[in-house]
Amino acid sequence: MRRILTALSLFLPLLAAAQLRPSYGALEDSEAVAAMKEHVGYLASAALEGRKAGSEGEREAAAYVSEVLESYGLDLLNGRDGDIFGLKRENGDTLTSRNVLACIPGYDAALREHYIVIGARLDNLGMMSYSVDGAARERIYYGANGNASGLSMLLELARMLSRSSVLLKRSVIIAAFGSSLETGAGAWYFLNRSFPQPERIDAMINLDMLGTGTNGFYAYTASNPDLNVLLEQVNATLQPVRPSLVSMEPVNSDHRIFYDKEIPAVLFTTGRYPEYNTDRDTASILEYDGMERELEYLYNFSVALVNGRQPEFRPDASKDIVAAGDVVSFFDCDVKPTFFRSNDPADFLQRWVYTYLRYPQSAVDEGVQGRVLVDFVIDEKGKVGQVKVARGVDPRLDDEAVRVIAASPDWKPGQVRGKKVKTALSVYVEFRLERKKKR
């Protein structure tokens, strides 16, 4: 009922204003921006009274997150009421809070029982009572950036990942952690009491305070080498925005609880801001265009983490990560093989394959064309071998594609943890005939 009354109290003044003057600003919002504005509008509203841990406002925020995740097609792990837990306080009272947990199952038989947790804190500071000239006043810490921004991005990231679940090898746990400001109680409960197999959590992504991108966009990994490498790899691709990797922790948050369990974790944040932990932290300070760009990056990073090699918490340089003779996928290399100083397979095609490819004349005469998929291996010395057709078009085109790739000059070999490895790569070699112009 409180949510309905709040919605009406917000809607009626807007309706009156709309009758006075037309507004077309909302028509320009993308689906993601419109959704994030709606999420923040509710989560940081006065009705939720700052979402203090254990309060009715936090409970209603959890109910909202549950409803949205369910509407996005995710499976709630604990029902709409969330995963409820109690926290004993110094005065003897028990604080009752809850986590909201949902799952996106992975497709890979070998990895779907392994998990990537993507989380954001649910609570904020709540309200403070004070007096002015003897009159009682209340101050609400709305927490729009801290952390309705992270929650709204968590919800939209969940929608994007759910839509592309057929691409995800591991399973993804979406988590809104309750009582986060109470020493990370929600995350601690999840790892130590609630989730049955924490040892199967391969990594964690934490979203906290992501609404003020003009201050910067940062990633903090506690200097985990594997996560640092993955960030570098994603940053090297075309992205709408790239986070700066920082060695100093921008803010204390739930990722620390995962560190305590020796689970690799990365915090994404836009950092501290002038309105931090004040009643001025309202929706008006959020930069939604920047949040949309961050959201796209977070999606790309999440997919790379979900499908990539498991990051280790304590990488052992003396340990043979790749046994002698093992072949590593091109995309799993820390340092990818390079051809003439480029690790982009498209450059190999342009600078070598299409330069020396000879279209069989008989195939030209018969109008045969198409794309030949060729697999090959670049060994520890950079030599190309084991060239074979994975998907052929015609024996003449297949043989020519194999011939030109097998004749490739040496590459600079790929590496995993500083060790040169055999690397498997697949490329499409296209044979296309030009159309004759009609006279």
Secondary structure per residue as TSV (DSSP state, phi and psi in degrees):
chain	resnum	aa	ss	phi	psi
A	1	M	-	360.0	-41.1
A	2	R	H	-59.6	-39.8
A	3	R	H	-64.4	-39.1
A	4	I	H	-66.6	-45.0
A	5	L	H	-64.0	-38.2
A	6	T	H	-63.4	-44.5
A	7	A	H	-60.7	-41.4
A	8	L	H	-66.5	-39.9
A	9	S	H	-66.7	-29.4
A	10	L	H	-81.0	-32.9
A	11	F	H	-77.7	-40.1
A	12	L	H	-61.5	-45.9
A	13	P	H	-63.2	-34.6
A	14	L	H	-67.6	-37.6
A	15	L	H	-64.3	-42.1
A	16	A	H	-63.2	-41.3
A	17	A	H	-65.6	-36.8
A	18	A	H	-64.9	-29.7
A	19	Q	H	-71.5	-22.9
A	20	L	H	-84.5	-36.6
A	21	R	S	-150.1	140.1
A	22	P	-	-75.0	148.7
A	23	S	-	-134.3	128.2
A	24	Y	-	-115.8	8.8
A	25	G	G	-59.5	-41.4
A	26	A	G	-64.6	-27.1
A	27	L	G	-65.3	-20.1
A	28	E	G	-88.0	-10.7
A	29	D	-	-73.2	140.8
A	30	S	-	-73.6	171.4
A	31	E	H	-58.6	-43.2
A	32	A	H	-66.9	-44.3
A	33	V	H	-65.0	-44.5
A	34	A	H	-59.7	-41.4
A	35	A	H	-67.1	-43.0
A	36	M	H	-65.0	-37.5
A	37	K	H	-62.7	-40.2
A	38	E	H	-65.4	-44.2
A	39	H	H	-61.3	-49.3
A	40	V	H	-65.3	-39.0
A	41	G	H	-55.9	-37.2
A	42	Y	H	-85.0	-48.3
A	43	L	H	-63.9	-30.4
A	44	A	T	-105.1	22.3
A	45	S	S	-81.3	161.2
A	46	A	G	-63.8	-27.4
A	47	A	G	-61.7	-29.9
A	48	L	G	-88.2	-3.4
A	49	E	G	50.5	39.3
A	50	G	G	82.8	3.4
A	51	R	G	54.0	42.2
A	52	K	B	-61.6	143.1
A	53	A	T	-53.2	128.6
A	54	G	T	84.0	-2.9
A	55	S	S	-87.3	169.3
A	56	E	H	-63.4	-34.6
A	57	G	H	-62.6	-40.6
A	58	E	H	-66.3	-40.3
A	59	R	H	-61.4	-42.9
A	60	E	H	-68.5	-35.2
A	61	A	H	-62.4	-42.1
A	62	A	H	-63.0	-41.0
A	63	A	H	-62.9	-39.8
A	64	Y	H	-63.8	-47.1
A	65	V	H	-59.8	-42.2
A	66	S	H	-59.7	-47.0
A	67	E	H	-61.5	-43.3
A	68	V	H	-66.9	-46.5
A	69	L	H	-60.4	-40.7
A	70	E	H	-66.0	-39.1
A	71	S	H	-66.9	-24.5
A	72	Y	T	-85.0	3.0
A	73	G	T	90.9	10.8
A	74	L	-	-85.7	153.4
A	75	D	E	-90.0	117.0
A	76	L	E	-73.7	133.0
A	77	L	S	-82.4	-21.0
A	78	N	S	-132.5	21.5
A	79	G	-	77.1	179.5
A	80	R	T	-70.1	-22.0
A	81	D	T	-79.8	-8.5
A	82	G	-	81.3	-176.8
A	83	D	E	-97.0	101.2
A	84	I	E	-84.2	138.2
A	85	F	E	-142.9	159.5
A	86	G	E	-113.2	147.0
A	87	L	E	-127.9	115.8
A	88	K	E	-72.4	130.4
A	89	R	-	-105.3	167.5
A	90	E	T	-62.4	-31.7
A	91	N	T	-82.2	4.1
A	92	G	S	95.5	-13.8
A	93	D	-	-73.6	159.9
A	94	T	E	-110.4	121.5
A	95	L	E	-86.2	125.6
A	96	T	E	-102.7	121.3
A	97	S	E	-132.6	-174.0
A	98	R	E	-159.3	151.2
A	99	N	E	-104.1	145.9
A	100	V	E	-106.8	121.9
A	101	L	E	-127.6	135.0
A	102	A	E	-140.7	159.8
A	103	C	E	-129.8	141.0
A	104	I	E	-115.6	107.2
A	105	P	-	-66.6	141.2
A	106	G	-	-82.3	164.6
A	107	Y	-	-100.1	-21.2
A	108	D	-	-78.2	126.9
A	109	A	T	-60.8	-33.7
A	110	A	T	-82.5	-21.9
A	111	L	T	-117.9	-9.8
A	112	R	T	-68.9	-16.1
A	113	E	T	-91.0	8.9
A	114	H	S	-108.8	152.7
A	115	Y	E	-131.8	145.9
A	116	I	E	-112.8	124.4
A	117	V	E	-95.2	128.1
A	118	I	E	-116.6	118.2
A	119	G	E	-131.9	163.0
A	120	A	E	-151.3	146.3
A	121	R	E	-75.6	143.7
A	122	L	-	-91.7	-34.5
A	123	D	-	-95.0	168.3
A	124	N	B	-141.4	-161.2
A	125	L	-	-79.7	-16.1
A	126	G	E	84.0	-134.5
A	127	M	E	-123.7	158.9
A	128	M	E	-132.5	131.4
A	129	S	E	-96.0	139.2
A	130	Y	E	-153.9	173.5
A	131	S	E	-128.4	147.2
A	132	V	E	-127.8	115.6
A	133	D	T	53.2	38.9
A	134	G	T	84.4	-5.9
A	135	A	E	-93.5	130.7
A	136	A	E	-70.9	134.2
A	137	R	E	-131.2	159.8
A	138	E	E	-131.2	140.6
A	139	R	E	-118.1	126.8
A	140	I	E	-100.6	129.2
A	141	Y	E	-95.0	90.8
A	142	Y	-	-62.6	-34.9
A	143	G	-	65.8	45.0
A	144	A	I	-66.1	-48.8
A	145	N	I	-83.5	-30.8
A	146	G	I	-115.6	86.2
A	147	N	I	-139.1	40.2
A	148	A	I	-61.5	-28.8
A	149	S	H	-64.3	-46.9
A	150	G	H	-66.2	-38.8
A	151	L	H	-64.3	-42.5
A	152	S	H	-64.6	-37.7
A	153	M	H	-72.2	-33.3
A	154	L	H	-60.4	-44.0
A	155	L	H	-64.4	-44.3
A	156	E	H	-73.2	-32.2
A	157	L	H	-65.5	-38.7
A	158	A	H	-61.5	-41.0
A	159	R	H	-63.2	-44.9
A	160	M	H	-64.3	-42.8
A	161	L	H	-68.9	-36.9
A	162	S	H	-64.3	-38.8
A	163	R	H	-65.5	-29.3
A	164	S	T	-112.8	33.6
A	165	S	G	-62.7	-24.4
A	166	V	G	-66.5	-12.9
A	167	L	G	-95.2	-5.0
A	168	L	-	-99.0	119.4
A	169	K	S	-75.2	-51.0
A	170	R	S	-83.7	165.4
A	171	S	E	-86.7	150.6
A	172	V	E	-116.5	128.2
A	173	I	E	-100.1	121.3
A	174	I	E	-94.7	124.2
A	175	A	E	-133.4	123.8
A	176	A	E	-104.0	110.8
A	177	F	E	-89.2	121.8
A	178	G	T	-78.6	159.2
A	179	S	T	51.0	39.2
A	180	S	-	-67.9	-39.7
A	181	L	T	-71.1	-14.8
A	182	E	T	-87.8	68.6
A	183	T	T	54.0	36.3
A	184	G	T	64.9	35.6
A	185	A	H	-60.6	-41.2
A	186	G	H	-64.4	-45.1
A	187	A	H	-65.8	-39.3
A	188	W	H	-62.9	-43.9
A	189	Y	H	-62.7	-42.3
A	190	F	I	-58.0	-47.1
A	191	L	I	-79.2	-30.7
A	192	N	I	-105.1	-16.7
A	193	R	I	-129.6	-33.1
A	194	S	I	-97.3	-54.7
A	195	F	-	-77.2	125.7
A	196	P	S	-71.7	-24.3
A	197	Q	-	-133.7	68.5
A	198	P	G	-61.5	-23.8
A	199	E	G	-68.3	-14.2
A	200	R	G	-93.8	2.9
A	201	I	E	-83.7	113.4
A	202	D	E	-83.2	-26.6
A	203	A	E	-170.7	166.1
A	204	M	E	-134.5	141.1
A	205	I	E	-114.3	126.5
A	206	N	E	-112.9	130.0
A	207	L	E	-113.2	113.1
A	208	D	-	-145.1	118.6
A	209	M	-	60.0	82.6
A	210	L	-	-123.4	21.5
A	211	G	S	-102.4	-0.5
A	212	T	-	-125.6	67.6
A	213	G	G	-64.9	-21.1
A	214	T	G	-66.4	-18.2
A	215	N	G	-78.9	-11.3
A	216	G	-	121.7	163.6
A	217	F	-	-130.7	122.0
A	218	Y	E	-127.4	151.2
A	219	A	E	-125.4	133.9
A	220	Y	E	-127.8	125.2
A	221	T	-	-120.4	5.2
A	222	A	T	57.2	33.5
A	223	S	T	62.6	32.3
A	224	N	-	-70.9	119.7
A	225	P	H	-60.4	-41.8
A	226	D	H	-66.7	-43.1
A	227	L	H	-68.2	-35.7
A	228	N	H	-61.3	-42.1
A	229	V	H	-63.6	-43.3
A	230	L	H	-63.4	-40.7
A	231	L	H	-60.0	-43.3
A	232	E	H	-63.0	-40.0
A	233	Q	H	-66.0	-44.9
A	234	V	H	-67.6	-40.0
A	235	N	H	-64.7	-24.6
A	236	A	T	-77.4	-10.6
A	237	T	S	-95.3	171.7
A	238	L	-	-69.7	116.3
A	239	Q	-	-134.6	149.6
A	240	P	S	-71.2	-23.7
A	241	V	-	-159.4	151.4
A	242	R	-	-128.8	131.1
A	243	P	-	-75.6	149.4
A	244	S	E	-86.8	129.0
A	245	L	E	-79.4	122.0
A	246	V	-	-116.8	147.9
A	247	S	S	-92.7	-21.6
A	248	M	S	-94.2	132.3
A	249	E	-	-68.1	118.7
A	250	P	S	-67.4	-34.8
A	251	V	S	-158.2	145.0
A	252	N	-	-77.2	128.5
A	253	S	-	-156.1	-167.8
A	254	D	T	-64.0	-20.2
A	255	H	H	-59.3	-27.7
A	256	R	H	-63.3	-35.0
A	257	I	H	-65.4	-35.4
A	258	F	H	-72.1	-36.5
A	259	Y	H	-57.5	-41.4
A	260	D	H	-60.4	-29.5
A	261	K	T	-89.8	6.9
A	262	E	T	58.2	43.3
A	263	I	-	-108.7	122.5
A	264	P	-	-56.7	136.4
A	265	A	E	-144.1	148.2
A	266	V	E	-127.9	132.2
A	267	L	E	-98.7	128.7
A	268	F	E	-109.6	131.4
A	269	T	E	-158.1	158.9
A	270	T	-	-99.9	5.2
A	271	G	-	84.7	-176.5
A	272	R	-	-65.5	156.7
A	273	Y	-	-149.7	160.3
A	274	P	T	-58.0	-31.4
A	275	E	T	-89.6	6.0
A	276	Y	T	-55.6	127.4
A	277	N	T	56.0	38.5
A	278	T	S	-129.8	171.7
A	279	D	T	-79.4	1.1
A	280	R	T	-90.0	0.6
A	281	D	-	-80.0	74.9
A	282	T	-	-112.5	172.0
A	283	A	G	-59.9	-22.3
A	284	S	G	-66.1	-19.4
A	285	I	G	-90.1	-6.6
A	286	L	-	-80.3	144.7
A	287	E	-	-110.4	91.2
A	288	Y	H	-70.0	-32.0
A	289	D	H	-63.2	-42.0
A	290	G	H	-65.7	-38.4
A	291	M	H	-62.8	-36.2
A	292	E	H	-65.6	-40.4
A	293	R	H	-66.2	-41.3
A	294	E	H	-61.9	-39.8
A	295	L	H	-60.2	-43.0
A	296	E	H	-64.0	-40.7
A	297	Y	H	-62.9	-45.8
A	298	L	H	-60.9	-35.7
A	299	Y	H	-63.5	-47.9
A	300	N	H	-63.7	-41.0
A	301	F	H	-66.0	-41.9
A	302	S	H	-61.2	-44.7
A	303	V	H	-62.1	-41.7
A	304	A	H	-63.1	-40.6
A	305	L	H	-70.1	-43.1
A	306	V	H	-62.9	-34.8
A	307	N	H	-100.2	-7.0
A	308	G	S	-91.5	-173.3
A	309	R	-	-68.8	143.9
A	310	Q	-	-64.5	123.4
A	311	P	-	-72.1	144.0
A	312	E	-	-99.8	146.4
A	313	F	S	-75.7	-39.7
A	314	R	S	-126.2	80.9
A	315	P	-	-59.2	133.7
A	316	D	-	-106.4	108.7
A	317	A	T	-63.2	-25.7
A	318	S	T	-83.4	-10.4
A	319	K	S	-83.2	137.3
A	320	D	-	-77.7	96.4
A	321	I	S	-67.8	-38.3
A	322	V	S	-117.9	119.9
A	323	A	-	-69.6	155.4
A	324	A	T	-57.8	131.8
A	325	G	T	91.5	-13.5
A	326	D	-	-66.3	145.2
A	327	V	E	-107.9	127.3
A	328	V	E	-104.1	141.0
A	329	S	E	-62.3	144.5
A	330	F	G	-51.7	-39.4
A	331	F	G	-82.0	-10.1
A	332	D	G	-95.4	-1.9
A	333	C	-	-74.9	138.4
A	334	D	S	-66.4	-42.7
A	335	V	B	-118.9	114.4
A	336	K	-	-76.2	150.9
A	337	P	-	-59.1	146.8
A	338	T	B	-123.7	143.3
A	339	F	B	-117.4	114.7
A	340	F	T	51.4	49.6
A	341	R	T	69.2	15.0
A	342	S	B	-124.3	135.1
A	343	N	-	-102.2	17.6
A	344	D	-	-95.7	115.8
A	345	P	H	-55.3	-27.0
A	346	A	H	-63.0	-34.2
A	347	D	H	-68.2	-36.8
A	348	F	H	-61.2	-42.1
A	349	L	I	-63.5	-46.1
A	350	Q	I	-71.1	-42.0
A	351	R	I	-85.4	-21.0
A	352	W	I	-123.7	-59.3
A	353	V	I	-61.1	-54.1
A	354	Y	H	-76.1	-15.8
A	355	T	H	-73.5	-36.4
A	356	Y	H	-113.1	5.2
A	357	L	-	-72.4	135.8
A	358	R	-	-117.3	117.0
A	359	Y	-	-73.5	117.6
A	360	P	-	-55.3	128.6
A	361	Q	H	-61.6	-38.1
A	362	S	H	-64.1	-34.7
A	363	A	H	-69.9	-35.2
A	364	V	H	-63.6	-46.4
A	365	D	H	-60.8	-33.8
A	366	E	T	-91.9	-1.0
A	367	G	T	71.3	28.4
A	368	V	-	-83.3	128.0
A	369	Q	-	-150.4	169.5
A	370	G	E	151.6	-173.3
A	371	R	E	-115.1	127.2
A	372	V	E	-102.7	123.9
A	373	L	E	-90.8	121.5
A	374	V	E	-118.6	129.5
A	375	D	E	-98.6	142.5
A	376	F	E	-154.8	167.3
A	377	V	E	-124.1	134.7
A	378	I	E	-103.6	114.9
A	379	D	-	-80.8	-176.3
A	380	E	T	-64.7	-17.1
A	381	K	T	-98.9	1.4
A	382	G	S	88.6	5.8
A	383	K	-	-85.7	142.2
A	384	V	E	-89.2	131.3
A	385	G	E	-153.4	-176.5
A	386	Q	E	50.8	44.0
A	387	V	E	-81.2	125.4
A	388	K	E	-151.0	157.8
A	389	V	E	-85.7	124.2
A	390	A	E	-90.5	-33.9
A	391	R	E	-146.8	110.3
A	392	G	-	-95.7	171.1
A	393	V	S	-120.6	-51.4
A	394	D	-	-156.6	140.1
A	395	P	H	-51.9	-35.6
A	396	R	H	-68.6	-44.4
A	397	L	H	-69.3	-39.5
A	398	D	H	-60.3	-47.1
A	399	D	H	-63.6	-38.8
A	400	E	H	-68.8	-39.6
A	401	A	H	-62.5	-43.0
A	402	V	H	-64.5	-42.7
A	403	R	H	-58.6	-48.2
A	404	V	H	-72.5	-34.0
A	405	I	H	-72.2	-40.5
A	406	A	H	-62.8	-25.3
A	407	A	T	-87.7	7.1
A	408	S	-	-59.7	141.2
A	409	P	-	-63.0	168.4
A	410	D	-	-65.5	146.6
A	411	W	-	-98.4	169.4
A	412	K	B	-88.7	121.8
A	413	P	-	-66.6	158.9
A	414	G	E	-77.4	164.9
A	415	Q	E	-137.6	148.0
A	416	V	E	-128.7	117.5
A	417	R	T	54.0	40.8
A	418	G	T	81.7	0.6
A	419	K	E	-105.4	129.1
A	420	K	E	-67.7	137.6
A	421	V	E	-134.7	159.8
A	422	K	E	-75.2	135.3
A	423	T	E	-125.2	129.6
A	424	A	E	-93.5	134.9
A	425	L	E	-139.6	145.0
A	426	S	E	-126.0	136.6
A	427	V	E	-137.1	150.9
A	428	Y	E	-93.1	127.7
A	429	V	E	-105.3	118.7
A	430	E	E	-99.4	130.1
A	431	F	E	-111.4	113.5
A	432	R	-	-132.3	131.8
A	433	L	-	-93.3	136.9
A	434	E	-	-77.0	140.8
A	435	R	-	-76.1	137.3
A	436	K	-	-75.5	134.4
A	437	K	-	-74.1	136.7
A	438	K	-	-76.3	137.6
A	439	R	-	-89.2	360.0
